Amino acid sequence: MRRLFTLLLCLTGSLATYAAGPDVLATAVDRFAAESNEWAYTQKTVSRDNDGKLRREVVMRYDPSRPEDEQFTPLLINGQEPTESQIRKYRRSQEKHRQQTDPQALSQLLDVEAARRLREEGDAVFYQVPLKRAEGESIDPDKFYVVVRVNKQEPALEEMWVRLREPVRTRAILQLETGEANLHFKSADGDSPPTLTALRATGRGSIAFIKVGGSYELSRSNFVHVRH
């Protein structure tokens, strides 16, 4: 599940740095990229196992205008205020995660130039967007199917779907049997270009022959535009 979630953040990171391809999609990506990292927000993440049992719930505040080692501040961990030790540990984990999903290193992940228009429904245009293999990444991008919905009047990103076509195995340690996700984009203030506001992912597989799986939900609110 965590590997699938990392891939999803890679996708949104690559959107923020690579704008090409079909005009409507390219313009929507450009608008997303313009302010993609200039928002402070409150984020809630909830992970559950295959039986729906809560694994972890975290509410945190992200502010890109603060020093890098202070940008992520956990407010609640499993309903409790975090200790100073937990805050430091959380910030270290988030910094490591951010390095793994650096948009500059992932700028070629989405092959926007090869995007294929699937259909139109009113103001919405749906594109199937192939993936490229990121440098140092062992997962075969052809095993994922990605669809992006764009509002052609704005133009603006509205939604993204990611689905695993077939099981993924890397180095006989990680095996992802099933996986799919849905990402939502919405304007934070009604005027600015849409930003990522919600994500839900589900998956099942194994790590080092230990079965893992479940669901992961992310929601963002209380947006404040800051200078970065």
Secondary structure, 3 states (H helix, E strand, C coil): CHHHHHHHHHHHHHHCCCCCCCHHHHHHHHHHHHCCCCEEEEEEEEEECCCCCEEEEEEEEECCCCCHHHCEEEEEECCECCCHHHHHHHHHHHHHHHHHCCCCCCCCCECHHHCEEEEEECCEEEEECCECCCCCCCCCHHHEEEEEEEECCCCEEEEEEEEECCCEEECCCEEEEEEEEEEEEECCCCCCCCEEEEEEEEEEEEECCEEEEEEEEEEEEEEEECCC
